[in-house]
Amino acid sequence: MKNSLRWADVDLGAISANCDRILHHLPKATKLFAVVKAGGYGHGAVPVAHAALEGGATGLAVATLEEGAQIRGLVDPEQILVMGGLLPAQAKAAAATGCSITVSSRELAEALGAAERPVPVHLKIDTGMGRFGCAPEDAPALAQFIDESRGTRLAGTWTHFAKAESDDAMTRSQFDLFIDTVSRLGVSPGMRHACNSAGALRHPDFALDAVRCGISIYGCEWPGTKPALALRSVVTHVKTVEKGATVGYGSLWRAPGQARVATVAIGYADGVQRARANRGEVLVRGRRAPLIGMVSMDAITLDVSDVPEVQVGDVATLIGRDGDVVITAEEVAEWSQTISYEVLTSIGPRVERRHSE
């Protein structure tokens, strides 16, 4: 163990293997954008990007210009897709990156059109997500404007599924609307892409020219992939409490009898949601120990009465494997009343990332 009391072991080989597995599930000509926004979903954007490219990804996708800047030089700038919404005032900075820029409005297209060299643009069409993207009826005019403008080039056209993980009928409706809209653009759409991880898994026939996969490359929400991250900390205190003793803020846990309580040096500042109060388990010495009491900013407490050999310095695993026992990010998400995406992206900066092949 290094000096840090909280760390994440990140298996870059797993990310490469997951990308390869995803690509083998798709039509041979389909390309993969590895989504590395939010610090590579908490795993570390630059190491993840390298690993994804080694696994067969040919493009990288981020949410912001700043995230794009972090990974510049790993691929041709045009193979970095900035998916998030931008303001027209950011057009000059966006053009300077050389990255592919998502456009949903005439205003941003006009601002980018003033660039000295053509900016690769991916036109986003809102087919049902309702977040951003141009209306389907406005897409032909906007696509033609982008195509004809001196400062922009239509490099791609895309949409995003709202319920690909659970609603096949809605996903098909969105896909059909997208294909119909693209057919009416009047110009070449460039690279067409619609599928996120859930879409690629459940509807490989919707893969088109490329897919954008985030959560699945990290080994979540896709059967057969390998989780790439293990979140660990250290037991810093162990004590015996008597029946009726309470633990933590709000005295939410009361000992039903004599109990052994271990304090672990990780808390909500590090990504352990407060919703975990008295919910779920943590692995210590290859055994599951219940999390008891409220989650503090810097610590959690466990009932280790059934693991009597626990001592200060023992490793506590919140996500990952300890011996033959595994806790998955999906399991933690259920205890936290959220989704695996939030579990991973909430892992804080105090948690040291330790990357290995």
N, C-alpha and C positions, 0 to 999 in steps of 0.2 A: 504494500500500500504506500502511495506517495503521501505528501503532507495534507492534501485536501481531505476533508471529512465527508464530502459529497461529490460524486462523480458519475459520469455516464460512459460506459464502455460502448463504443460504436464499431461495429463489424463492417468495414467497407467492402469486404469480399461478399458479404450477404447482399449488399446493395447492387453490386455488379451482377450477381447471380439472379437476383430478383428482376432486374431489367431484362436479362436474357430470357428468363421464363415468360415474362409478359410478352416480349416480341414473338416468341414461339407460339403463343396463343392467338396471334393476329395474322392476317394475310401477309404474305412475304414482303410485299412492296410497302407496307405501312411503316412509317417512321415514328420514333418515340421522342417526344419532348419530356425530359425529366424535370419535374417541378421541384425547384430548390428554393422557393420563397420561404420567408420566415426562418432564415438561418438553416435551410435544409430541414424544415420541420423539426427544428431543435437539435439536429444531428451535426450541424456544421456545414454551411453551404459549399465552401470550396472543396473540402475533401469529398463530400457527397457528389458534387459535380464531376470530379475526376473519376470516381468509382462508377457513376452512371454511364459516363462516356466509354469507359472500359467494358461495360456490360452491353454496349450496343446502342445506347441513346445517341442520337445525332444532333439534338437540340436541347436547350435548357430554357426553362420558363420561370419567370420571377414576377413579382407584383409591382415593384417600384424601380425607378431609375437607379436609385442607390444600390439596390440589390443587384441590378445588372452590372454596375460598375465593379462590384466585388468579384465577379466571375469573368470579366473581360480578359481575353487572352487565352482562354481555355478552348474556345471554338471561334469560328468566324463570327464577328459581331451580329451579323444578320441571323445567325442560328440561336441567338438569345431573344426570346419573346418576352416583352414587357406586357403583362396581361392587365394590369390595373388601370383604372381611369386616371387621366392626366388633365390638367388645366391648359388652355391655350397659352397661358403665360409660360408654361414649361416647354413649349415647342422647340425653342432654340437649343435648350439643354438636351432634349430628347434626340433631336437631329444629330447633335454632336457625338452621341454615343455610338452611332452606327447600328444600334440594335433595331430589331423589328418592333414597331410601336403599334399598340392596339388603338384603333379609332372607332368611336361610336357616334360622333357628331360632325356636322359640317364645320362647326367653329374650330375644332381641333384640326380637322383636315386642312382648312384654310390657313391656319397658323403654321402648320408643318409645310404647307405649299410654298412658303417663303424661303425655305432652306436652299442653300447654295448647291447641294447635290441631292439627288433623289433619296428620300427616306423610305425604307421598306415598311409598308403598312399592312397590318392584318385587320381587316374590317370585321367588327363584331356585330352579329345580328341577334337581337333578343327574340327568341322563339318561345319563351315561357318562363324564364328564370325571373324576369321582372326587376332586375338589378340595374345593369346598364347594357348598352348595345342599342343599335338603331332599330327602329321598327321595320319589319319586313317590307312594308310598302314603300319605305324611304330608301331601302338598300340599293336599288338600281341606280338612282340618281347620285347617291353618295359614292358608289363604286366607280361610276363613270367620271365623277369629279376627281377622285383620287387618281384614276388612270390617266386622265388628261392633264393634270397639274404638273408643272415643271419640277416641283419640289417633292413629289411623292410618287411611289410606285406600289401598285397593289400586289403584294407578295403573298397574301393569304386571306382567307375568309373563314370565320369560325362562329360557333355558338357554344352554349354551355347548358348541360342537362340539369334540371332541378331535382329530379327524384329517380335517377338512374338505378339506385340501389334497391328501389322498392316498387316502382310503378312502371311496368313495361309499356302499358298503353300510352301514358303521357310521354314517355321517352320516345316511342315510335312516332307519336304526333309531332313532337318537337323536331325529330330527325326529318320527317317528311316535309314539314314546313321549311326547314333549312334547305333541303335539296331543291324544293320547288323555287325558293327565293333565289338560290344560286343560279338556277337555270335561266332566270329572268334578268340577270345582272347586265347582260349585253357586252360584258368584257370578261376576259379570263379571270377567274377567281383566285388564281394562284393556289397555294397549298390549302386544302380544305380539311378542317378538323373540328370534331364535335365531342368526342368521347373523353371523359375523365376516367379515373380508375374504375369506378363502378360501371360506366358505360362500356369500357373496353372489356371488362370481365364478362358482363351479361349479354353484350351485343357486339361481338367481334365483327359482325357483318356491317356495323355502322362505322368501322374504323377509318374509312376514306384514306386520305393521304398521310395522316398523322393522328396520334392520340397524345393527350396530355395526362401523364400519370404522376401523382404525388404520393398519396398515402400508401399505395401498393408497392412502390419501390423501396419503402422502408420496412416492408414485411407485415403490413397490417391490411385487413379487409380484403385479402386475396388468398384463398386456400392454396397451400403448397409453397408460399413464399416464406422466407426466413426473417423473423424480426431482427432488425439491425441494432437495436439499442437495448441496453440494460442499465437501469437506474439504481445506484447503490449509495449507501451511507454507512455510518459506523455507530455502534452502541457506545454511548459515552457515560452511561450511568445505569446501574442495576440495584434495585432495592426490594425488600419485602414489605408489603403493606397488610394491615389487618382488616378483617371484615368491617365494612362500613366506611373505610377510607375513600376519599374522592381524589380524582386525578384530573388536572387540567383546568383551563379557564371555564367558568360556569359550572364547575363540578359536575360535568355531564356523565361521568362514569363513577360508579360506586362499587367497590369490591364486594362481591357476593360472599366471599370468604377470604381466608388468607391467600394472598396472590403475590406473584413476582412481577415486577414492572420494570421494563427496560426503556430508557430514553434514547432516541436516535436523532442524530444531528442533521435533520432535514425538515423543512417546514413549508408553509405556503409561499414564502418568498422564493422558494426553489421549485415550486410547481405542484406541491401536494395540496390539492384543493381543500378548503375548509369544509366542503360538503362531505369529506371523508370522516368527519367526527363520528366515532363509534361504528365505522363502516369499513369492511374489507379486511385484508390481511397483508402482512409483510413476511418475507422469508428470512429466517435466521437459522443457521446450522441445518439447512435443508428441510426445515419444518415451517408450516404456516402458523404465524402468531397474529392474533387479532389486534387491529389498531384500536386503541381505547382513548376516550376523552377527545377534547377539541384539538384540532391541528393548530399549533402555534406558528409564529413567523419563522422560527428557526429550529423547531423540534417537533417530533411526534412521540407518542408513548405506546408501548405494546404490552399486552398481557403474555408473558413468557412462562407462565406457570407450568405449561406442558412441555417446555424446553428448559429443564432445570439447569442444564450445563452452560447456558448463555452467560457470557462475561463481557466486561468492558473491552472494547477493541474488536469485537466480532463484527463481521460485515452483515448489513441488513439490505436485502434486495427488494426494492419496491416494484420494479419491472424487470423481468428476465428470469434466468435459470439459476438455481442453487441446488446442486446435486441432481436428483431426479425430478424435482418439483419446479414448475414454471408459473409465473404470473405474467399474463399478457397485458399489453396496453389496452386492448378491448375490455378485459376484465376490470382494470383500473377505471376505465371510462364508465362502466356500469356503476361501480361503487361511488364514483364522483358525480354521477347524474349528468354526464356530458358525453362527448365523442372522443375517439382515439386521437383525432387531429388536435383537439385542444389539450389533451393530456401531454402529447409530445411537444407542441409548440409553446406550452407554458413552462417548460423546464427552464429555470432561471440562469442568469449569468454566473452566479456563484458556483454552479455545478460544473466542475472541470470535465471537458470532453476528452476522452482518451481513445484515439483512433488506432485501429489495427487492421491488418489485411486478413 
